[in-house]
Structure formats: C-alpha cells, structure tokens
Amino acid sequence: MAMYSQSVRAPPPPPPCRFVPRPCYVMARPLLVFMPNGVLLKAAVRDVWASNFDEELSNLSAVLPRYPCVCVDTEFPGAVHDSDMPRYMRGPRESYELVKRNVDDLKLLQVGIALSGPTG
C-alpha cells in the first residue's frame, strides 16, 4: 500500500549560496579579501611567535574598537579519547565532555584570530 494517495513533489532547491568574505585581521598566511562592492583587498596578516607576541597582542588590541567581533579558531593534534557511542547518538553534554577531555590532554598547536566590524 502506498504511503501517499497522490504524488508528492520535492521542494525547489535553495538559491545558490553567495558567500562573500568580509575584511578581517588574520594571523595566518597571506589572504585576499573580496569586498561586497567588488574591491579586492589584502588583509593584514601576521605570523605570531613568542618573540613578537606582546607586540602583536598590542596591535590586535589597538584595532578592537573598529573590529569588535572576534572569531577564534584552535588546532589540536588529533584526539586521544573517543567514545563507544556513535556521534549521531551523542547529546550536547556527552559531545562537550569528550572534546573537553581531548583538549585537556593535548597541547595547543595553533590559534587563529579574525576580527570583523559593522561593515564586515
């Protein structure tokens, strides 16, 4: 027996995604930023080490009034803890506890910081 008595049409596909990177202060490799008005900019890129950390932190603090939205990305060397429970069955609490155990037991490899303001 059919589930539907009449044919069911699939919904139309969503419109194409228009991802437009916004200008940002990036501590990584060289990056080009495409502005919404079509202008191409080179983002401020910094390599930060122990020897220049204080200076770069000062530079970062100086631009915070213009770019108050801060995005942080961290990189760790994999995972040492796992769960017997499949990911799709874990709740937020179990997922958080597993990530926290890995973060607590591993060394941070890299931190990325991006700043954005009202216009991107």
ChimeraX attribute file (.defattr): number of C-alpha atoms within 10 A of each C-alpha:
attribute: neighborCount
match mode: 1-to-1
recipient: residues
	/A:1	4
	/A:2	5
	/A:3	6
	/A:4	7
	/A:5	7
	/A:6	7
	/A:7	7
	/A:8	7
	/A:9	6
	/A:10	6
	/A:11	6
	/A:12	6
	/A:13	6
	/A:14	6
	/A:15	6
	/A:16	6
	/A:17	6
	/A:18	6
	/A:19	7
	/A:20	12
	/A:21	12
	/A:22	16
	/A:23	24
	/A:24	23
	/A:25	20
	/A:26	19
	/A:27	19
	/A:28	16
	/A:29	10
	/A:30	12
	/A:31	16
	/A:32	14
	/A:33	16
	/A:34	16
	/A:35	15
	/A:36	14
	/A:37	6
	/A:38	9
	/A:39	8
	/A:40	12
	/A:41	13
	/A:42	13
	/A:43	18
	/A:44	15
	/A:45	16
	/A:46	13
	/A:47	12
	/A:48	16
	/A:49	9
	/A:50	6
	/A:51	8
	/A:52	10
	/A:53	12
	/A:54	12
	/A:55	11
	/A:56	16
	/A:57	11
	/A:58	10
	/A:59	11
	/A:60	18
	/A:61	12
	/A:62	11
	/A:63	14
	/A:64	15
	/A:65	10
	/A:66	12
	/A:67	20
	/A:68	13
	/A:69	14
	/A:70	13
	/A:71	12
	/A:72	9
	/A:73	9
	/A:74	10
	/A:75	12
	/A:76	13
	/A:77	12
	/A:78	9
	/A:79	13
	/A:80	12
	/A:81	12
	/A:82	13
	/A:83	10
	/A:84	5
	/A:85	9
	/A:86	8
	/A:87	11
	/A:88	7
	/A:89	9
	/A:90	13
	/A:91	9
	/A:92	9
	/A:93	8
	/A:94	14
	/A:95	15
	/A:96	12
	/A:97	11
	/A:98	17
	/A:99	14
	/A:100	13
	/A:101	14
	/A:102	18
	/A:103	18
	/A:104	9
	/A:105	11
	/A:106	14
	/A:107	11
	/A:108	12
	/A:109	9
	/A:110	11
	/A:111	13
	/A:112	13
	/A:113	15
	/A:114	18
	/A:115	20
	/A:116	18
	/A:117	16
	/A:118	8
	/A:119	10
	/A:120	14
